Amino acid sequence: MDARLDAERRQQEIVALVHAKGMVQIQWLAEHFDVTPQTIRRDIEHLAGQSAVRRFRGGVTVPSSVENIAYSTRQTLMAEEKRRIAELVARHVPEDASLFLNIGTTTEAVAQALLGHKRLRVLTNNLNVATILHKNTSFALSIAGGLVRERDGGIIGEATVEFIRRYKVDIGIIGISGIDSEGDLLDYDEQEVRVARAIIESSRRVFLVTDHTKFGRNAMIRMADVSVLDALFTDRLPPPELMEVLGNADCQVHVADGSEPTNGDGEDTEE
């Protein structure tokens, strides 16, 4: 493997391990990846510069609960996992459906995966989603008004919420910054949370799309709990305590690793 690509993959796995364990030591990471501590320190310096992790003496821990990772970093983190999640979601979206797609790099991957569909009616507050989907001329595409965030092309504000509330769509597809073991959906931006809540209220079914690094990740603002979800699409099964919460909420879990869909108690379910 190319050394640059090898380093990128190792750094993605470091982020995943930090989120899974809460904190890890540099020496443990060096032994885990069979590289020198100096190599791990360079990886951590790079990741800390992108706010993907936080350093402490001798180790690394999860990033801040009040500030999200930079958008440019989120575009590359777990890119392959997001692609697989998106392709799985696309298989659960019928032709001629109406959809909301909100802000996030995973929802942008879903937009890319939906390009092979026909006659979708899509509403979004994400300029990147709109840029992707406008290539399919059979789609009816509408963009919410509001304030455009420079950092990620997300559209937020009261006008955005009012736009969303005018509609009732078949499926709302949303991303999230974190899910705790109690089933709370967490995010960093109050205005983004208000938009996501409006999407949930205006959708007949709600699909959450997220990779496994968001399980147990802290963020300051509570958006909702998993009871609002009809389905979770991810790349690995959630931890057992979260699976139990999802089962109690009757939320179906779809894992993009070739396994069968499950409900929250881990048993196979009907499509």
C-alpha distance (Angstrom), angle and dihedral (degrees) to the residues before:
residue distance angle dihedral
M1 . . .
D2 3.81 . .
A3 3.83 109.3 .
R4 3.81 92.4 -126.2
L5 3.79 92.9 51.3
D6 3.80 90.1 44.8
A7 3.82 90.4 54.8
E8 3.81 91.9 47.2
R9 3.79 91.5 51.8
R10 3.80 92.4 46.9
Q11 3.81 90.3 50.7
Q12 3.80 91.1 51.5
E13 3.79 89.6 51.4
I14 3.82 90.7 48.7
V15 3.80 89.4 55.9
A16 3.81 90.6 49.3
L17 3.81 92.0 49.3
V18 3.79 92.4 48.5
H19 3.80 91.4 52.3
A20 3.80 91.4 46.3
K21 3.81 96.2 47.6
G22 3.82 102.4 28.2
M23 3.79 92.8 -132.6
V24 3.80 136.0 12.8
Q25 3.78 135.8 -170.7
I26 3.80 122.9 -115.6
Q27 3.81 91.6 -126.8
W28 3.81 91.3 52.7
L29 3.80 90.9 51.1
A30 3.80 91.4 48.6
E31 3.79 91.1 53.2
H32 3.81 92.7 42.7
F33 3.83 92.9 54.5
D34 3.83 95.2 32.1
V35 3.80 93.2 -124.7
T36 3.80 133.4 117.4
P37 3.82 122.4 -83.3
Q38 3.81 87.0 -117.5
T39 3.81 89.6 60.7
I40 3.80 90.9 50.5
R41 3.82 90.8 48.3
R42 3.82 89.5 54.4
D43 3.82 89.7 49.6
I44 3.80 91.4 49.3
E45 3.80 92.5 47.0
H46 3.80 89.1 53.7
L47 3.82 93.8 46.3
A48 3.80 93.6 44.7
G49 3.81 89.7 52.3
Q50 3.82 87.4 58.4
S51 3.84 92.8 45.8
A52 3.81 89.6 -116.7
V53 3.83 91.6 125.7
R54 3.80 139.1 5.3
R55 3.79 122.3 -124.5
F56 3.78 126.9 -137.5
R57 3.79 130.1 172.8
G58 3.79 106.8 -63.1
G59 3.78 97.2 -3.7
V60 3.77 152.5 26.3
T61 3.78 136.3 -105.5
V62 3.80 140.8 -174.6
P63 3.81 119.8 -61.7
S64 3.77 125.4 -102.6
S65 3.81 119.4 -59.4
V66 3.82 90.3 -141.5
E67 3.82 101.3 50.0
N68 3.79 129.1 50.0
I69 3.78 126.7 -136.6
A70 3.81 113.6 -89.1
Y71 3.80 113.7 -85.6
S72 3.81 93.6 -123.2
T73 3.80 89.0 55.4
R74 3.81 93.4 46.9
Q75 3.81 89.0 54.0
T76 3.80 90.6 64.0
L77 3.80 101.6 33.4
M78 3.81 113.0 98.1
A79 3.81 90.1 -8.9
E80 3.80 94.8 155.5
E81 3.81 91.9 46.1
K82 3.80 90.5 50.6
R83 3.80 90.4 50.4
R84 3.81 91.5 53.6
I85 3.79 92.1 45.8
A86 3.81 89.9 50.3
E87 3.80 93.5 50.9
L88 3.81 89.8 51.2
V89 3.80 91.8 50.1
A90 3.80 91.1 49.2
R91 3.79 89.8 58.1
H92 3.82 88.5 59.1
V93 3.81 94.9 51.4
P94 3.82 113.2 86.5
E95 3.79 125.6 -145.5
D96 3.82 115.6 -91.3
A97 3.83 92.5 25.5
S98 3.79 126.1 144.0
L99 3.80 116.4 -128.7
F100 3.77 146.3 -179.3
L101 3.82 117.3 -148.4
N102 3.79 116.6 -172.6
I103 3.80 137.1 -164.9
G104 3.80 119.4 -54.3
T105 3.78 145.6 86.3
T106 3.80 92.6 -106.0
T107 3.81 92.3 54.0
E108 3.80 87.2 49.6
A109 3.80 88.2 56.1
V110 3.81 88.3 50.4
A111 3.81 89.7 53.1
Q112 3.80 89.5 54.7
A113 3.81 91.0 49.4
L114 3.82 91.4 51.1
L115 3.80 95.2 58.2
G116 3.80 91.1 96.4
H117 3.82 91.9 59.8
K118 3.80 124.8 95.8
R119 3.81 133.2 -131.0
L120 3.79 98.3 -1.9
R121 3.80 118.2 164.7
V122 3.80 105.2 -143.8
L123 3.78 129.6 -174.8
T124 3.80 119.4 -172.5
N125 3.77 144.4 168.6
N126 3.80 90.8 -157.3
L127 3.81 118.8 94.5
N128 3.81 90.9 -161.8
V129 3.81 91.1 55.6
A130 3.81 89.7 49.7
T131 3.80 91.6 49.8
I132 3.81 90.3 53.3
L133 3.81 97.9 43.7
H134 3.79 99.2 44.6
K135 3.82 87.4 75.5
N136 3.82 89.6 75.0
T137 3.79 105.1 75.0
S138 3.82 93.1 -166.0
F139 3.81 90.6 66.8
A140 3.80 124.3 93.0
L141 3.79 102.1 -142.1
S142 3.81 126.0 -169.7
I143 3.81 126.9 -177.6
A144 3.79 123.0 -153.0
G145 3.77 119.3 -121.4
G146 3.78 121.6 -125.0
L147 3.78 142.0 85.5
V148 3.81 114.9 -23.1
R149 3.81 112.9 -140.5
E150 3.78 110.0 -135.9
R151 3.79 94.5 -148.4
D152 3.81 98.3 61.0
G153 3.81 112.5 0.9
G154 3.80 92.5 -107.7
I155 3.81 117.9 150.2
I156 3.81 116.4 -141.3
G157 3.79 142.2 160.7
E158 3.79 140.1 79.5
A159 3.81 93.6 -57.6
T160 3.81 88.7 56.2
V161 3.80 92.4 52.5
E162 3.81 91.8 47.1
F163 3.81 90.6 50.8
I164 3.80 92.4 52.2
R165 3.80 93.7 47.8
R166 3.81 90.8 60.2
Y167 3.81 90.3 70.3
K168 3.79 142.5 59.9
V169 3.80 111.9 -159.7
D170 3.80 135.1 -173.8
I171 3.82 96.8 -119.4
G172 3.78 134.2 15.1
I173 3.82 111.9 -158.7
I174 3.79 112.8 -162.4
G175 3.78 138.9 172.0
I176 3.79 128.1 -148.4
S177 3.81 139.6 -158.8
G178 3.79 97.7 -136.7
I179 3.82 146.3 -6.1
D180 3.79 119.7 -156.7
S181 3.80 126.1 -149.9
E182 3.82 90.9 -98.9
G183 3.80 90.9 60.3
D184 3.80 99.3 -105.0
L185 3.81 115.1 150.6
L186 3.81 107.5 -137.9
D187 3.78 136.2 -165.7
Y188 3.80 141.6 167.3
D189 3.80 106.0 -129.5
E190 3.81 121.8 66.9
Q191 3.80 93.8 -155.9
E192 3.79 92.5 48.4
V193 3.81 89.0 50.6
R194 3.81 91.5 53.1
V195 3.80 90.0 52.8
A196 3.82 92.0 48.6
R197 3.81 91.1 50.3
A198 3.80 89.7 52.3
I199 3.81 90.1 51.4
I200 3.81 90.8 51.3
E201 3.80 91.7 50.2
S202 3.81 91.3 47.8
S203 3.83 97.6 49.0
R204 3.81 128.3 84.3
R205 3.81 89.7 -151.4
V206 3.82 128.3 20.6
F207 3.81 123.8 -150.0
L208 3.81 118.8 -168.3
V209 3.82 114.2 -155.7
T210 3.79 117.8 -164.6
D211 3.79 141.3 137.7
H212 3.79 121.5 -120.8
T213 3.83 95.3 -99.0
K214 3.81 88.4 76.4
F215 3.82 92.3 63.3
G216 3.80 106.8 104.2
R217 3.81 92.8 1.9
N218 3.80 116.0 143.6
A219 3.80 124.5 -127.6
M220 3.77 126.8 161.9
I221 3.82 104.5 -126.5
R222 3.79 124.1 67.6
M223 3.81 110.7 -142.7
A224 3.82 100.6 177.2
D225 3.79 139.3 -57.0
V226 3.78 130.2 -92.9
S227 3.81 92.4 -94.8
V228 3.84 87.5 83.5
L229 3.82 90.7 61.6
D230 3.78 128.2 91.1
A231 3.79 93.9 -173.5
L232 3.79 141.5 6.6
F233 3.81 118.9 -150.0
T234 3.79 116.0 -163.2
D235 3.80 143.4 141.8
R236 3.83 99.4 -115.1
L237 3.77 134.4 27.5
P238 3.83 111.7 -93.0
P239 3.83 118.8 -113.3
P240 3.83 115.0 -76.8
E241 3.81 95.4 -103.8
L242 3.81 91.3 53.3
M243 3.81 91.4 44.6
E244 3.79 88.3 56.7
V245 3.81 91.2 52.1
L246 3.81 90.8 48.1
G247 3.80 90.3 50.2
N248 3.79 91.8 51.9
A249 3.81 88.3 50.5
D250 3.84 91.4 50.6
C251 3.82 89.6 -123.6
Q252 3.79 113.7 156.6
V253 3.82 115.1 -133.9
H254 3.81 120.1 -147.1
V255 3.81 117.5 -170.1
A256 3.80 119.7 -159.6
D257 3.79 95.8 -141.9
G258 3.80 100.6 90.3
S259 3.80 94.6 -88.8
E260 3.79 124.7 128.6
P261 3.81 119.6 -95.5
T262 3.78 113.3 -93.5
N263 3.75 137.8 -167.5
G264 3.78 121.5 -128.8
D265 3.80 94.5 -79.2
G266 3.79 90.0 59.0
E267 3.82 96.9 -113.3
D268 3.78 122.5 133.2
T269 3.80 113.9 -96.6
E270 3.75 136.5 -167.6
E271 3.78 119.3 -92.3
